Amino acid sequence: MPEPKFMYNCDLCGSSFQFGPHIYDGKVISRYKLTVCRGCWQGNRDGWDPMVEDRFVEHLKSKGIALPERNSKGWYPRD
């Protein structure tokens, strides 16, 4: 019997990705209560790109999480 796929939507780009069992194509960032796809995780190593910043800020506000200080590039830190 095939195992069920657990699919999630990225909190930043909205794409659907598999997250268990045995395949984890995303990342949970506990500090922000944020679940992101592999593309968003790997593509934003220097901080959250301005293209996803609005969704990032909206997510944190909806969870009651204070915005972190921006990094040296002027972006919010990834983790």
MDTraj code that builds the backbone (N, CA, C; nanometers):
import mdtraj as md
import numpy as np

residues = "MET PRO GLU PRO LYS PHE MET TYR ASN CYS ASP LEU CYS GLY SER SER PHE GLN PHE GLY PRO HIS ILE TYR ASP GLY LYS VAL ILE SER ARG TYR LYS LEU THR VAL CYS ARG GLY CYS TRP GLN GLY ASN ARG ASP GLY TRP ASP PRO MET VAL GLU ASP ARG PHE VAL GLU HIS LEU LYS SER LYS GLY ILE ALA LEU PRO GLU ARG ASN SER LYS GLY TRP TYR PRO ARG ASP".split()
xyz = np.array([
    [0.0841, -0.1181, 0.0000],
    [0.0000, 0.0000, 0.0000],
    [0.0887, 0.1246, 0.0000],
    [0.0655, 0.2165, -0.0934],
    [0.1474, 0.3384, -0.0978],
    [0.1200, 0.4277, 0.0227],
    [0.2263, 0.4931, 0.0672],
    [0.2121, 0.5858, 0.1788],
    [0.1486, 0.7154, 0.1298],
    [0.0684, 0.7805, 0.2143],
    [0.0066, 0.9074, 0.1722],
    [0.1114, 1.0174, 0.1606],
    [0.0879, 1.1097, 0.0700],
    [0.1742, 1.2263, 0.0561],
    [0.1169, 1.3387, 0.1408],
    [0.2026, 1.4073, 0.2113],
    [0.1621, 1.5225, 0.2898],
    [0.2083, 1.6466, 0.2149],
    [0.1146, 1.7223, 0.1658],
    [0.1451, 1.8395, 0.0848],
    [0.1189, 1.9664, 0.1655],
    [0.2067, 2.0627, 0.1504],
    [0.1963, 2.1926, 0.2167],
    [0.2068, 2.3015, 0.1112],
    [0.1599, 2.4195, 0.1458],
    [0.1780, 2.5372, 0.0613],
    [0.2816, 2.6270, 0.1273],
    [0.3739, 2.6754, 0.0479],
    [0.4779, 2.7648, 0.0978],
    [0.4132, 2.8935, 0.1489],
    [0.4510, 2.9340, 0.2699],
    [0.3963, 3.0570, 0.3279],
    [0.4415, 3.1822, 0.2539],
    [0.5462, 3.1716, 0.1723],
    [0.5955, 3.2902, 0.1025],
    [0.5558, 3.2955, -0.0437],
    [0.5767, 3.1878, -0.1180],
    [0.5460, 3.1923, -0.2618],
    [0.4156, 3.1224, -0.2970],
    [0.3608, 3.0445, -0.2047],
    [0.2335, 2.9781, -0.2278],
    [0.2417, 2.8462, -0.3024],
    [0.3617, 2.8053, -0.3448],
    [0.3726, 2.6795, -0.4192],
    [0.3490, 2.5602, -0.3276],
    [0.3027, 2.4514, -0.3861],
    [0.2753, 2.3290, -0.3130],
    [0.3995, 2.2409, -0.3141],
    [0.4297, 2.1778, -0.1991],
    [0.5451, 2.0891, -0.1910],
    [0.5177, 1.9756, -0.0940],
    [0.5888, 1.8634, -0.1165],
    [0.5721, 1.7470, -0.0310],
    [0.6594, 1.7619, 0.0929],
    [0.6006, 1.7252, 0.2070],
    [0.6712, 1.7390, 0.3337],
    [0.6406, 1.6187, 0.4209],
    [0.6958, 1.5028, 0.3825],
    [0.6833, 1.3794, 0.4574],
    [0.5875, 1.2836, 0.3913],
    [0.5944, 1.1561, 0.4211],
    [0.7091, 1.0897, 0.4823],
    [0.8190, 1.0648, 0.3801],
    [0.9396, 1.0597, 0.4248],
    [1.0606, 1.0299, 0.3479],
    [1.1027, 1.1400, 0.2500],
    [1.0162, 1.2326, 0.2168],
    [1.0496, 1.3417, 0.1253],
    [1.0138, 1.4730, 0.1948],
    [1.1130, 1.5560, 0.2149],
    [1.0925, 1.6841, 0.2823],
    [1.1462, 1.7941, 0.1918],
    [1.0591, 1.8465, 0.1075],
    [1.0979, 1.9476, 0.0091],
    [1.0761, 2.0897, 0.0603],
    [1.0821, 2.1072, 0.1913],
    [1.0634, 2.2388, 0.2494],
    [1.1375, 2.2495, 0.3806],
    [1.1125, 2.3565, 0.4500],
    [1.1813, 2.3852, 0.5754],
    [1.0853, 2.4566, 0.6687],
    [1.0843, 2.4162, 0.7955],
    [1.0072, 2.4848, 0.8986],
    [1.1034, 2.5752, 0.9747],
    [1.0684, 2.7015, 0.9848],
    [1.1507, 2.7979, 1.0574],
    [1.0738, 2.8339, 1.1838],
    [1.1102, 2.7672, 1.2926],
    [1.0359, 2.7809, 1.4188],
    [1.0285, 2.9239, 1.4675],
    [1.1382, 2.9969, 1.4545],
    [1.1442, 3.1358, 1.5029],
    [1.0303, 3.2195, 1.4458],
    [0.9948, 3.1922, 1.3207],
    [0.8923, 3.2708, 1.2519],
    [0.7594, 3.1962, 1.2353],
    [0.7531, 3.0704, 1.2842],
    [0.6340, 2.9862, 1.2618],
    [0.6006, 2.9852, 1.1124],
    [0.7037, 2.9627, 1.0333],
    [0.6969, 2.9750, 0.8888],
    [0.7367, 2.8422, 0.8248],
    [0.6619, 2.7993, 0.7240],
    [0.6959, 2.6801, 0.6471],
    [0.7152, 2.7241, 0.5029],
    [0.8341, 2.6974, 0.4503],
    [0.8672, 2.7434, 0.3157],
    [0.9137, 2.6265, 0.2290],
    [0.8973, 2.6413, 0.0992],
    [0.9438, 2.5404, 0.0042],
    [1.0958, 2.5458, -0.0069],
    [1.1527, 2.4434, -0.0659],
    [1.2975, 2.4363, -0.0833],
    [1.3492, 2.5541, -0.1660],
    [1.2746, 2.5932, -0.2687],
    [1.3173, 2.7050, -0.3535],
    [1.3297, 2.8350, -0.2765],
    [1.2309, 2.8647, -0.1930],
    [1.2370, 2.9879, -0.1122],
    [1.3489, 2.9788, -0.0092],
    [1.3670, 2.8614, 0.0515],
    [1.4727, 2.8456, 0.1515],
    [1.6103, 2.8648, 0.0883],
    [1.6360, 2.7962, -0.0212],
    [1.7678, 2.8025, -0.0828],
    [1.7922, 2.9348, -0.1559],
    [1.6879, 2.9962, -0.2058],
    [1.7029, 3.1184, -0.2831],
    [1.7115, 3.2456, -0.2013],
    [1.7023, 3.2328, -0.0693],
    [1.7041, 3.3518, 0.0153],
    [1.8073, 3.3410, 0.1271],
    [1.9227, 3.2884, 0.0952],
    [2.0283, 3.2692, 0.1958],
    [2.0745, 3.3996, 0.2593],
    [2.0699, 3.5074, 0.1824],
    [2.1166, 3.6372, 0.2327],
    [2.0090, 3.7149, 0.3076],
    [1.8919, 3.6558, 0.3226],
    [1.7794, 3.7226, 0.3863],
    [1.6603, 3.7172, 0.2930],
    [1.5442, 3.7549, 0.3432],
    [1.4223, 3.7478, 0.2622],
    [1.4225, 3.8588, 0.1587],
    [1.4296, 3.8168, 0.0364],
    [1.4339, 3.9045, -0.0801],
    [1.3139, 4.0001, -0.0798],
    [1.3306, 4.1214, -0.1286],
    [1.2189, 4.2157, -0.1343],
    [1.0964, 4.1614, -0.2085],
    [1.1153, 4.0634, -0.2975],
    [1.0010, 4.0064, -0.3700],
    [0.9058, 3.9306, -0.2776],
    [0.9560, 3.8766, -0.1650],
    [0.8705, 3.8027, -0.0715],
    [0.8520, 3.8773, 0.0611],
    [0.9112, 3.9947, 0.0711],
    [0.9082, 4.0683, 0.1973],
    [0.7664, 4.0996, 0.2446],
    [0.6786, 4.1418, 0.1553],
    [0.5420, 4.1747, 0.1965],
    [0.4716, 4.0544, 0.2586],
    [0.4858, 3.9374, 0.1974],
    [0.4227, 3.8166, 0.2519],
    [0.4876, 3.7769, 0.3838],
    [0.6188, 3.7950, 0.3954],
    [0.6895, 3.7643, 0.5192],
    [0.6385, 3.8533, 0.6325],
    [0.6313, 3.9828, 0.6080],
    [0.5852, 4.0779, 0.7100],
    [0.4397, 4.0478, 0.7471],
    [0.3558, 4.0226, 0.6492],
    [0.2146, 3.9901, 0.6748],
    [0.2030, 3.8639, 0.7609],
    [0.2833, 3.7626, 0.7303],
    [0.2805, 3.6376, 0.8071],
    [0.3180, 3.6631, 0.9531],
    [0.4293, 3.7348, 0.9757],
    [0.4719, 3.7607, 1.1128],
    [0.3676, 3.8399, 1.1906],
    [0.3082, 3.9391, 1.1276],
    [0.2044, 4.0176, 1.1953],
    [0.0853, 3.9306, 1.2314],
    [0.0467, 3.8391, 1.1414],
    [-0.0684, 3.7521, 1.1681],
    [-0.0419, 3.6553, 1.2832],
    [0.0853, 3.6240, 1.3079],
    [0.1231, 3.5338, 1.4169],
    [0.1617, 3.6088, 1.5437],
    [0.1606, 3.7423, 1.5387],
    [0.1975, 3.8220, 1.6553],
    [0.3463, 3.8182, 1.6862],
    [0.4283, 3.8008, 1.5834],
    [0.5737, 3.7933, 1.5998],
    [0.6349, 3.9271, 1.5586],
    [0.7213, 3.9782, 1.6438],
    [0.7865, 4.1065, 1.6145],
    [0.8802, 4.0908, 1.4946],
    [0.8869, 4.1946, 1.4135],
    [0.9778, 4.1923, 1.2989],
    [1.1225, 4.1964, 1.3484],
    [1.2090, 4.1124, 1.2908],
    [1.3499, 4.1152, 1.3311],
    [1.4205, 4.2362, 1.2723],
    [1.5375, 4.2653, 1.3248],
    [1.6186, 4.3726, 1.2671],
    [1.6679, 4.3285, 1.1306],
    [1.6784, 4.4234, 1.0409],
    [1.7273, 4.3930, 0.9070],
    [1.8777, 4.3649, 0.9119],
    [1.9241, 4.2852, 0.8166],
    [2.0665, 4.2526, 0.8110],
    [2.1431, 4.3623, 0.7363],
    [2.2705, 4.3380, 0.7110],
    [2.3561, 4.4387, 0.6479],
    [2.3129, 4.4720, 0.5055],
    [2.2379, 4.3827, 0.4409],
    [2.1862, 4.4095, 0.3056],
    [2.0544, 4.4869, 0.3099],
    [2.0009, 4.5039, 0.4308],
    [1.8732, 4.5718, 0.4450],
    [1.7539, 4.4774, 0.4336],
    [1.7794, 4.3459, 0.4390],
    [1.6736, 4.2455, 0.4292],
    [1.6498, 4.1817, 0.5643],
    [1.5307, 4.1255, 0.5831],
    [1.5039, 4.0522, 0.7060],
    [1.5807, 3.9198, 0.7013],
    [1.6415, 3.8801, 0.8139],
    [1.7209, 3.7564, 0.8139],
    [1.6338, 3.6335, 0.7903],
    [1.6917, 3.5347, 0.7252],
    [1.6185, 3.4133, 0.6896],
    [1.5875, 3.3287, 0.8120],
    [1.6804, 3.3179, 0.9047],
    [1.6571, 3.2370, 1.0240],
    [1.7300, 3.2913, 1.1442],
])
top = md.Topology()
chain = top.add_chain()
for i, resn in enumerate(residues, 1):
    res = top.add_residue(resn, chain, resSeq=i)
    for name in ("N", "CA", "C"):
        top.add_atom(name, md.element.get_by_symbol(name[0]), res)
traj = md.Trajectory(xyz[None], top)
